[in-house]
């Protein structure tokens, strides 16, 4: 009977070990609400706390005699893992005001306090600190409870199509799947709008680079997202820029070309040479004099130059706020066989006064391109919206025009990179700042790509944050590096930011901080991991002695 009991306890220990291991080392998270409690002198007087005009009565914090008010600042809560700081409750009598902050530094030196609704703080960060203002001399505070939770990662969202590859098809199938319980909604961002996803659909994408972001949430309030980037490279078609692709006389005429010898040609500025004059051949026999000259397929320089194909590139991400200025570069490519001379850009349209180019005049060789740099400037009183303008590049004998649009949109989220630090041989920590500007809560998704000097992707990571209205704070993510690529001190960080009401992207040069020196154990793991490790070790020790007990009983 004693042996059976020992076997039972051994089996119980093994099951407990398995449960802890599953929650720690699999994708399942130990999620749910947890609480930090303060109710005695030791918890109130934790490291980093400060007391002003306050003292301990033996059961509560009170205002000192002859003082009319006081201030208590707590120590810092958290273990370096980003969590949602949900609400704060207290037991006490009197008039109190509460302020709080979240931060990425363990001493919260990188943040400042702001007033909060203690019933629904809505703060997210790795560390947390609060301040209590005692507004009367009869106020006394007995206990404080801080509730926080870790978001579940049970929702797995996959974009099955489009794939992350180049495509020559503008029409792409949108296919999104989500696995997980309590699914509430799926939505995606396309063409600057967030749209609800219900079933497989066809979407028409224009030529160029695209990033499609998809989100999903559940009825418990958990959120997850993913993204896919791809390039649409449409094949050239019959038109003004490609008349040689027109297959009949009608389509050639529609492309402003001229039909000759069963082929479509770009029309010249001068009169089109007819069939008999196109090719002049003079018979040079023995009867001809030395002054006779044989000319075959002679085409005047003017006709040759005007038959060139001048192609203007795209202008993407022309987005700015009122009172701002952005720079851009426009490419003009010579796809013909002749030379183009004295090419210069000009702007027309209702919004032409807001767009300007540098005054240049460039020559463009065949199969080469020239870059024209300009900027867009809008005054403070310009309303949000889309504004169209037209750009024309005029060369001697030929020209090309194209319509573009810039968007004036007020910033809804302030974003900046605080630091990029190499914390180990395999990991990089990115610390960034967010500030909500619209006055409404926003679910924000961010995609980070760290590029080296050769513009190779060294590390990639995504992050999602719920930013409360008018709140701000520093946040951090840790990305694994591609060890096959070299990361120098100077690099660049590409950030794509999307929310329900705002999207934007930046490319920012960064300086990589040095790796932390010294001997490290369990690099990259926080306090929670050490606790779990201690629990696992204790269970193993108990299991060891139970096994010995079984062997002795035998």
C-alpha positions as CSV (number, residue, x, y, z in Angstrom):
1,X,0.0,0.0,0.0
2,X,2.9,2.3,0.8
3,X,4.4,1.7,-2.6
4,X,1.1,2.5,-4.3
5,X,1.0,5.9,-2.5
6,X,4.6,6.7,-3.5
7,X,3.8,5.9,-7.1
8,X,0.8,8.1,-7.0
9,X,2.8,11.1,-5.7
10,X,5.5,10.5,-8.3
11,X,2.9,10.5,-11.0
12,X,1.4,13.7,-9.6
13,X,4.9,15.4,-9.6
14,X,5.4,14.4,-13.3
15,X,2.0,15.8,-14.3
16,X,2.7,19.1,-12.5
17,X,6.1,19.3,-14.2
18,X,4.5,18.7,-17.6
19,X,1.9,21.4,-17.0
20,X,4.5,24.0,-16.0
21,X,6.7,23.1,-19.0
22,X,3.8,23.3,-21.4
23,X,2.8,26.8,-20.2
24,X,6.4,28.1,-20.1
25,X,7.9,26.7,-23.3
26,X,5.0,26.3,-25.7
27,X,2.9,29.0,-27.4
28,X,0.3,28.8,-24.6
29,X,0.4,31.8,-22.3
30,X,-0.2,32.0,-18.6
31,X,-2.7,34.7,-19.2
32,X,-5.4,36.3,-17.1
33,X,-5.5,38.9,-14.3
34,X,-2.8,39.2,-11.6
35,X,-2.5,41.7,-8.8
36,X,0.2,43.6,-7.0
37,X,-0.8,44.3,-3.3
38,X,0.4,47.0,-0.9
39,X,-1.0,46.7,2.6
40,X,1.9,47.0,5.1
41,X,4.9,49.1,5.8
42,X,7.2,46.7,3.8
43,X,5.2,46.8,0.6
44,X,4.5,50.6,0.8
45,X,8.2,51.3,1.6
46,X,9.5,49.3,-1.3
47,X,12.7,50.3,-3.1
48,X,12.2,53.4,-5.1
49,X,9.3,54.8,-3.1
50,X,9.2,58.3,-1.6
51,X,7.1,59.8,1.2
52,X,6.5,63.6,1.5
53,X,4.7,64.9,4.6
54,X,3.5,61.4,5.4
55,X,4.2,58.7,8.0
56,X,3.1,55.2,9.0
57,X,0.5,54.9,11.7
58,X,0.9,51.2,12.2
59,X,-1.9,50.3,9.9
60,X,-2.1,53.1,7.3
61,X,-0.3,56.0,5.6
62,X,-1.4,59.3,7.2
63,X,-0.5,63.0,6.8
64,X,1.9,64.2,9.4
65,X,0.9,66.5,12.2
66,X,0.8,70.2,11.2
67,X,0.8,69.3,7.5
68,X,-2.2,69.9,5.2
69,X,-1.4,67.5,2.4
70,X,1.1,64.8,1.3
71,X,2.5,62.8,-1.6
72,X,3.3,59.1,-1.9
73,X,5.3,57.7,-4.9
74,X,5.5,53.9,-5.1
75,X,8.4,51.8,-6.2
76,X,8.4,50.3,-9.6
77,X,6.3,47.2,-10.4
78,X,7.0,44.8,-13.3
79,X,9.7,42.4,-14.5
80,X,10.5,43.6,-18.0
81,X,7.6,41.9,-19.8
82,X,5.0,44.1,-21.4
83,X,1.6,43.8,-19.8
84,X,-1.7,45.7,-19.7
85,X,-2.1,47.6,-16.4
86,X,-5.8,47.5,-16.0
87,X,-7.0,49.2,-12.9
88,X,-6.1,50.3,-9.3
89,X,-8.2,50.0,-6.2
90,X,-7.6,51.2,-2.7
91,X,-8.9,51.1,0.8
92,X,-8.7,54.4,2.8
93,X,-10.5,57.5,4.0
94,X,-10.1,61.0,2.7
95,X,-9.5,62.9,-0.5
96,X,-7.0,61.3,-2.9
97,X,-5.8,62.0,-6.4
98,X,-4.0,59.3,-8.4
99,X,-1.4,59.5,-11.2
100,X,0.5,56.7,-12.9
101,X,3.0,55.9,-15.6
102,X,4.4,53.0,-17.6
103,X,8.0,52.8,-18.7
104,X,10.6,50.6,-20.4
105,X,13.4,51.4,-17.9
106,X,13.4,49.4,-14.6
107,X,13.6,52.7,-12.6
108,X,11.0,54.5,-14.7
109,X,13.5,57.3,-15.4
110,X,12.2,57.5,-19.0
111,X,8.6,58.4,-18.1
112,X,6.5,61.0,-16.3
113,X,3.3,60.8,-14.3
114,X,-0.1,61.6,-15.7
115,X,-3.6,61.6,-14.2
116,X,-5.5,58.3,-14.7
117,X,-8.9,56.9,-14.3
118,X,-8.1,54.2,-11.7
119,X,-11.1,52.1,-12.7
120,X,-9.8,51.8,-16.3
121,X,-6.2,52.9,-16.7
122,X,-5.6,51.3,-20.1
123,X,-1.8,51.5,-19.8
124,X,0.6,49.1,-21.4
125,X,4.3,48.7,-20.6
126,X,7.0,46.7,-19.1
127,X,7.1,48.6,-15.7
128,X,4.5,50.6,-13.7
129,X,4.7,53.2,-11.0
130,X,1.9,55.2,-9.3
131,X,1.6,58.4,-7.3
132,X,-1.0,59.2,-4.6
133,X,-1.8,62.8,-3.6
134,X,-3.3,63.2,-0.1
135,X,-5.4,66.4,-0.5
136,X,-6.5,66.8,3.1
137,X,-4.7,66.4,6.5
138,X,-7.3,63.8,7.6
139,X,-6.6,61.4,4.6
140,X,-5.3,57.9,5.4
141,X,-4.5,55.1,3.0
142,X,-4.7,51.5,4.2
143,X,-4.0,49.4,1.0
144,X,-3.5,49.6,-2.8
145,X,-4.2,46.9,-5.3
146,X,-2.9,47.1,-8.9
147,X,-4.5,44.7,-11.4
148,X,-2.7,43.7,-14.6
149,X,-3.0,41.1,-17.3
150,X,-1.0,39.6,-20.2
151,X,-2.8,39.4,-23.5
152,X,-3.4,35.9,-24.8
153,X,-1.6,34.8,-28.0
154,X,-4.2,32.1,-28.7
155,X,-5.4,33.8,-31.9
156,X,-3.3,32.8,-34.8
157,X,-4.0,34.8,-38.0
158,X,-2.7,33.8,-41.4
159,X,-2.8,35.6,-44.8
160,X,-3.0,32.7,-47.2
161,X,-3.1,35.1,-50.2
162,X,-1.6,37.3,-51.5
163,X,1.7,35.6,-51.0
164,X,4.9,37.5,-50.1
165,X,6.4,37.5,-53.7
166,X,6.4,39.5,-56.9
167,X,3.4,39.1,-59.2
168,X,2.5,40.3,-62.7
169,X,-1.3,40.1,-61.9
170,X,-3.0,43.2,-60.5
171,X,-6.0,41.2,-59.3
172,X,-5.1,39.3,-56.1
173,X,-7.2,36.8,-54.1
174,X,-7.6,37.9,-50.5
175,X,-7.8,34.8,-48.2
176,X,-7.4,35.2,-44.5
177,X,-7.8,32.4,-41.9
178,X,-7.8,32.6,-38.1
179,X,-7.5,29.8,-35.5
180,X,-8.5,30.3,-31.9
181,X,-11.5,30.3,-29.6
182,X,-14.0,33.1,-29.1
183,X,-13.3,34.8,-32.4
184,X,-15.1,38.1,-32.7
185,X,-14.0,39.8,-35.9
186,X,-11.4,39.9,-38.7
187,X,-10.4,43.1,-40.6
188,X,-7.7,44.3,-42.9
189,X,-6.2,47.5,-44.2
190,X,-6.3,48.2,-47.9
191,X,-5.9,51.5,-49.8
192,X,-5.8,53.4,-46.5
193,X,-9.0,52.0,-45.2
194,X,-9.8,49.3,-42.6
195,X,-12.4,46.8,-44.0
196,X,-14.2,43.9,-42.4
197,X,-13.2,40.5,-43.8
198,X,-16.0,37.9,-44.1
199,X,-15.0,35.7,-47.0
200,X,-12.5,35.2,-49.9
201,X,-12.5,38.2,-52.2
202,X,-10.7,39.6,-55.3
203,X,-8.8,42.9,-54.8
204,X,-7.3,45.0,-57.5
205,X,-3.8,46.3,-56.7
206,X,-2.0,48.9,-58.7
207,X,1.6,48.6,-59.8
208,X,4.3,48.9,-57.1
209,X,5.0,47.8,-53.5
210,X,2.1,46.9,-51.2
211,X,1.8,45.9,-47.6
212,X,-1.5,44.3,-46.4
213,X,-2.2,44.1,-42.7
214,X,-4.8,41.8,-41.2
215,X,-6.1,41.8,-37.6
216,X,-8.4,39.5,-35.5
217,X,-9.8,39.9,-32.0
218,X,-11.9,37.7,-29.7
219,X,-14.7,38.3,-27.3
220,X,-12.3,38.3,-24.4
221,X,-10.6,41.4,-25.8
222,X,-7.4,39.8,-27.1
223,X,-5.9,41.1,-30.4
224,X,-3.4,39.7,-32.9
225,X,-2.3,40.8,-36.4
226,X,0.0,39.9,-39.2
227,X,1.1,41.4,-42.5
228,X,2.4,40.5,-45.9
229,X,4.4,42.6,-48.4
230,X,4.5,42.0,-52.1
231,X,5.2,43.8,-55.4
232,X,2.9,44.1,-58.4
233,X,4.9,44.5,-61.6
234,X,2.4,44.7,-64.5
235,X,3.7,43.8,-67.9
236,X,3.8,46.8,-70.4
237,X,0.7,47.2,-72.6
238,X,-0.2,48.8,-75.9
239,X,-0.3,52.6,-75.3
240,X,1.5,55.9,-75.8
241,X,4.6,54.6,-73.9
242,X,4.6,51.3,-75.7
243,X,3.2,51.6,-79.2
244,X,5.2,48.7,-80.5
245,X,2.9,46.4,-78.5
246,X,-0.2,47.5,-80.4
247,X,-1.3,44.6,-82.7
248,X,-3.7,46.4,-85.1
249,X,-4.3,49.7,-86.8
250,X,-7.2,50.7,-84.5
251,X,-5.3,50.2,-81.2
252,X,-2.3,51.9,-82.7
253,X,-4.4,55.0,-83.5
254,X,-5.8,55.0,-80.0
255,X,-2.2,55.0,-78.7
256,X,-1.5,58.1,-80.8
257,X,0.9,56.1,-83.0
258,X,1.0,55.7,-86.8
259,X,0.6,52.4,-88.6
260,X,3.3,51.4,-91.1
261,X,4.5,48.1,-92.5
262,X,2.1,46.1,-90.2
263,X,3.7,47.8,-87.2
264,X,2.8,50.6,-84.8
265,X,5.3,53.5,-84.5
266,X,5.5,56.5,-82.2
267,X,4.4,59.5,-84.1
268,X,6.9,62.2,-84.9
269,X,6.5,65.9,-84.3
270,X,6.9,66.5,-88.1
271,X,4.7,65.0,-90.8
272,X,4.9,61.3,-90.9
273,X,7.1,60.0,-93.7
274,X,5.0,58.1,-96.2
275,X,5.9,54.6,-97.4
276,X,7.7,55.7,-100.5
277,X,9.8,58.4,-98.7
278,X,10.7,56.2,-95.7
279,X,13.4,54.5,-97.6
280,X,15.4,56.3,-100.3
281,X,17.7,54.1,-102.4
282,X,19.8,55.6,-105.2
283,X,21.2,53.1,-107.8
284,X,25.0,53.3,-107.9
285,X,26.1,51.5,-111.0
286,X,29.1,52.1,-113.3
287,X,27.0,54.8,-115.0
288,X,26.8,56.8,-111.8
289,X,29.1,59.6,-111.1
290,X,31.3,59.8,-108.0
291,X,29.0,62.6,-106.7
292,X,26.1,60.2,-106.4
293,X,25.5,59.2,-102.7
294,X,23.6,56.0,-101.6
295,X,21.3,56.7,-98.7
296,X,19.5,53.8,-97.0
297,X,16.9,54.2,-94.2
298,X,17.9,57.8,-93.6
299,X,15.9,59.3,-90.8
300,X,16.3,62.9,-89.7
301,X,17.6,63.6,-86.2
302,X,14.2,65.2,-85.3
303,X,12.3,62.1,-86.3
304,X,14.7,59.8,-84.4
305,X,14.5,61.9,-81.3
306,X,10.7,62.1,-81.2
307,X,10.3,58.4,-81.6
308,X,12.0,57.8,-78.2
309,X,9.8,56.6,-75.3
310,X,10.0,58.8,-72.2
311,X,8.5,57.0,-69.1
312,X,7.9,58.7,-65.7
313,X,8.1,56.7,-62.5
314,X,5.7,56.5,-59.5
315,X,5.5,58.8,-56.5
316,X,4.4,56.8,-53.5
317,X,3.6,57.8,-49.9
318,X,3.0,61.5,-50.5
319,X,1.4,62.0,-47.1
320,X,2.0,65.0,-44.9
321,X,0.3,67.1,-42.2
322,X,-0.8,70.8,-42.5
323,X,2.2,73.1,-42.3
324,X,4.6,70.4,-43.2
325,X,7.1,69.9,-46.1
326,X,8.1,66.5,-47.7
327,X,10.8,65.8,-50.3
328,X,10.3,63.4,-53.2
329,X,12.3,62.1,-56.2
330,X,10.8,61.4,-59.7
331,X,12.5,59.2,-62.2
332,X,12.3,59.7,-66.0
333,X,13.5,56.8,-68.1
334,X,14.5,56.8,-71.7
335,X,13.2,53.5,-73.1
336,X,14.0,54.4,-76.7
337,X,17.1,54.1,-78.8
338,X,17.9,57.7,-79.3
339,X,19.2,60.5,-77.1
340,X,17.0,63.0,-75.2
341,X,18.3,66.5,-74.5
342,X,17.6,69.3,-72.1
343,X,14.9,67.5,-70.1
344,X,13.3,69.5,-67.3
345,X,10.2,69.0,-65.1
346,X,7.2,71.3,-64.6
347,X,4.0,71.2,-62.6
348,X,0.4,72.1,-63.5
349,X,-3.1,71.8,-62.0
350,X,-5.1,73.4,-59.2
351,X,-2.4,72.5,-56.6
352,X,0.7,73.3,-58.6
353,X,1.7,76.2,-56.3
354,X,2.3,73.6,-53.5
355,X,4.7,71.5,-55.6
356,X,8.1,72.5,-56.8
357,X,11.2,71.0,-58.5
358,X,14.8,71.9,-58.5
359,X,15.7,73.9,-61.6
360,X,17.7,71.4,-63.7
361,X,18.1,70.5,-67.4
362,X,19.3,66.9,-67.9
363,X,20.2,64.8,-70.9
364,X,19.1,61.2,-70.8
365,X,20.9,58.4,-72.7
366,X,19.1,55.4,-74.1
367,X,18.1,52.8,-71.5
368,X,19.1,55.2,-68.7
369,X,17.1,57.4,-66.3
370,X,17.4,60.8,-64.7
371,X,16.2,61.8,-61.3
372,X,14.3,65.1,-60.7
373,X,14.0,66.1,-57.0
374,X,11.2,68.3,-55.6
375,X,9.1,68.9,-52.6
376,X,5.5,69.5,-51.5
377,X,4.7,72.2,-49.0
378,X,1.3,72.9,-47.5
379,X,0.3,75.8,-45.2
380,X,-1.2,75.5,-41.8
381,X,-4.8,76.1,-42.9
382,X,-5.1,73.3,-45.5
383,X,-7.9,70.8,-44.7
384,X,-7.4,67.1,-44.6
385,X,-8.0,65.4,-48.0
386,X,-6.4,64.3,-51.3
387,X,-4.9,66.9,-53.7
388,X,-4.1,66.2,-57.4
389,X,-1.4,67.7,-59.5
390,X,0.2,66.9,-62.9
391,X,4.0,66.6,-63.7
392,X,5.3,67.0,-67.2
393,X,9.0,66.3,-68.2
394,X,9.8,68.2,-71.5
395,X,12.8,67.2,-73.6
396,X,13.7,68.6,-77.0
397,X,11.5,66.7,-79.4
398,X,9.5,64.7,-76.8
399,X,7.7,64.9,-73.5
400,X,5.7,62.9,-71.0
401,X,3.1,63.8,-68.3
402,X,1.6,62.0,-65.4
403,X,-1.0,62.7,-62.7
404,X,-0.2,62.3,-59.0
405,X,-2.0,62.8,-55.7
406,X,-0.7,63.9,-52.3
407,X,-2.7,63.5,-49.1
408,X,-3.0,65.9,-46.2
409,X,-3.7,64.0,-43.0
410,X,-3.2,65.2,-39.4
411,X,-1.1,62.9,-37.3
412,X,-3.2,60.7,-35.0
413,X,-0.2,59.0,-33.3
414,X,3.2,60.5,-32.5
415,X,5.9,57.9,-32.9
416,X,9.7,58.0,-32.4
417,X,12.5,55.6,-32.0
418,X,14.2,55.9,-28.5
419,X,17.0,53.4,-28.9
420,X,18.1,50.3,-30.7
421,X,20.4,48.1,-28.5
422,X,22.1,44.8,-29.2
423,X,21.4,43.0,-25.9
424,X,23.1,39.7,-26.9
425,X,24.9,38.1,-29.8
426,X,21.5,37.0,-31.2
427,X,19.0,39.7,-30.0
428,X,18.3,43.4,-30.6
429,X,16.0,45.4,-28.3
430,X,14.0,48.3,-30.0
431,X,12.6,50.9,-27.6
432,X,10.1,53.3,-29.1
433,X,7.7,56.1,-28.0
434,X,4.0,56.4,-28.8
435,X,1.6,59.3,-28.0
436,X,-2.1,59.2,-28.8
437,X,-3.2,62.5,-30.4
438,X,-6.7,62.0,-31.6
439,X,-8.4,61.7,-28.2
440,X,-9.7,58.1,-28.8
441,X,-8.4,54.7,-27.8
442,X,-6.4,53.1,-30.7
443,X,-5.3,49.5,-31.4
444,X,-1.9,50.1,-32.9
445,X,0.1,47.5,-34.9
446,X,3.7,48.1,-35.7
447,X,6.1,46.2,-38.0
448,X,9.9,46.8,-37.5
449,X,12.7,45.9,-40.0
450,X,16.3,46.5,-39.1
451,X,18.5,46.9,-42.2
452,X,22.3,46.9,-42.3
453,X,24.5,49.2,-44.5
454,X,23.9,46.8,-47.5
455,X,20.1,47.2,-46.9
456,X,19.8,43.6,-45.9
457,X,17.2,42.7,-43.3
458,X,19.0,41.7,-40.1
459,X,16.0,41.5,-37.8
460,X,12.2,41.7,-38.1
461,X,9.5,41.9,-35.4
462,X,5.9,43.0,-35.0
463,X,4.2,44.5,-32.0
464,X,0.6,45.4,-31.1
465,X,-0.5,48.0,-28.5
466,X,-3.7,49.3,-27.1
467,X,-3.1,53.1,-26.6
468,X,-5.6,54.9,-24.4
469,X,-6.8,58.3,-25.5
470,X,-4.3,61.1,-24.9
471,X,-1.8,58.7,-23.3
472,X,1.9,58.2,-24.0
473,X,4.7,56.0,-23.1
474,X,7.9,54.1,-24.1
475,X,7.6,50.5,-25.2
476,X,10.1,47.8,-26.2
477,X,10.3,44.7,-28.3
478,X,13.1,42.1,-28.7
479,X,13.9,40.7,-32.2
480,X,16.1,37.8,-33.1
481,X,18.9,38.6,-35.6
482,X,19.7,36.8,-38.8
483,X,23.3,35.7,-37.9
484,X,24.3,35.2,-41.5
485,X,24.2,38.9,-42.0
486,X,26.5,41.6,-40.6
487,X,25.1,44.3,-38.4
488,X,27.3,47.4,-38.1
489,X,27.0,50.2,-35.6
490,X,25.2,52.4,-38.2
491,X,22.0,50.9,-39.6
492,X,18.5,52.0,-40.5
493,X,15.1,51.0,-39.0
494,X,12.0,50.7,-41.2
495,X,8.7,51.0,-39.2
496,X,5.2,50.5,-40.6
497,X,2.4,51.7,-38.2
498,X,-1.3,51.1,-38.6
499,X,-4.4,51.6,-36.4
500,X,-8.1,51.9,-37.0
501,X,-7.8,55.5,-38.0
502,X,-4.2,56.2,-39.0
503,X,-1.3,54.6,-40.8
504,X,2.2,55.7,-41.6
505,X,5.7,54.6,-42.1
506,X,9.2,55.9,-41.5
507,X,12.8,55.0,-42.4
508,X,15.1,56.3,-39.7
509,X,19.0,55.9,-39.4
510,X,19.9,54.4,-36.0
511,X,23.1,53.8,-34.1
512,X,23.2,50.3,-32.6
513,X,24.1,50.2,-28.9
514,X,26.8,47.8,-27.7
515,X,26.0,44.4,-26.3
516,X,25.8,44.1,-22.6
517,X,29.1,42.6,-21.3
518,X,29.8,40.1,-18.5
519,X,28.7,36.6,-17.8
520,X,25.0,36.0,-18.4
521,X,22.8,33.1,-17.4
522,X,19.5,32.5,-19.1
523,X,20.1,35.5,-21.5
524,X,16.9,37.1,-22.7
525,X,14.7,35.7,-20.0
526,X,12.9,37.8,-17.4
527,X,12.1,37.4,-13.7
528,X,9.1,35.2,-14.6
529,X,11.3,32.7,-16.3
530,X,13.5,32.4,-13.3
531,X,10.5,31.7,-11.0
532,X,9.3,29.0,-13.4
533,X,12.8,27.5,-13.5
534,X,12.9,27.4,-9.7
535,X,9.5,25.7,-9.6
536,X,10.6,23.1,-12.2
537,X,13.8,22.5,-10.3
538,X,11.9,22.0,-7.0
539,X,9.5,19.5,-8.7
540,X,12.5,17.5,-10.1
541,X,14.1,17.4,-6.6
542,X,10.8,16.1,-5.1
543,X,10.5,13.5,-7.9
544,X,14.1,12.4,-7.2
545,X,13.4,11.6,-3.5
546,X,10.1,9.9,-4.4
547,X,11.9,7.6,-6.8
548,X,14.5,6.8,-4.1
549,X,11.6,6.1,-1.7
550,X,10.1,3.6,-4.2
551,X,13.5,1.9,-4.7
552,X,14.0,1.6,-0.9
553,X,10.5,0.2,-0.4
554,X,11.2,-2.5,-3.0
